[in-house]
Amino acid sequence: MNDAADPATRIRVLVVDDHHVVRQGLEQLLATAADIEVVGTATNGLEAVAAVGVLMPDVVLMDLSMPELDGVEATRQIAAQYPLSRVLVLTSFSEQSRILDAISAGADGYLLKHSEPDEITAAVRSVHAADAALDPKAARALLDARRSLRETVALSEREREVLLLVRDGLANKQIGRRLGITERTVKAHLTKIFQRIDVTGRTQAAIWASEHLP
């Protein structure tokens, strides 16, 4: 029961959903957790943003499809105006575009409504602790999007040559000799390559090249 926990240590949650039955169900579920307290509810995105400004909840449990203002835009506004309130999306939408829109807007977690009750409470705790809480479909969507981005990276012919030689294990000086350019130029190319393929070092770059370059 909630009265077993110190009110000062409870995770304060705002439940946002346009369906009364869903809001009520979530309130009842969260009430079973000793460390969680529902401090308010909202029926649309506009109400949610306003409520966060007044209640300053730790976590906003956010639906996506709502009248007035949808969950993505509400998430964006909350993330911009009230960064201490974390947003956990709870929705029936599993499409990659919806997931990416929500995460890009600033959501800290993404769950589907068919999640088990203990998964929802665990996700609230994770998001409050600044850890990501992602449904497996959401995690897969993010990985697929990242992979697609990498596969569409446009490298110049010279950058491609440098990266292939990194893959083959050559040092910068060796790459310079092979291509007839200075070691400084090789380093400059690598700096740009690392940025474009979103890696931080030679080993990651070599792995990327092995996966994406013939």
Secondary structure, DSSP 8 states (H G I E B T S, - for coil): -GGGS-GGGSEEEEEE-S-HHHHHHHHHHHHT-TTEEEEEEESSHHHHHHHHHHH--SEEEE-SS-SSS-HHHHHHHHHHH-TTSEEEEEES---HHHHHHHHHHT-SEEEETTS-HHHHHHHHHHHHTT--EE-HHHHHHHHHHHHHHHHT----HHHHHHHHHHHTT--HHHHHHHHT--HHHHHHHHHHHHHHHT-SSHHHHHHHHHHH--
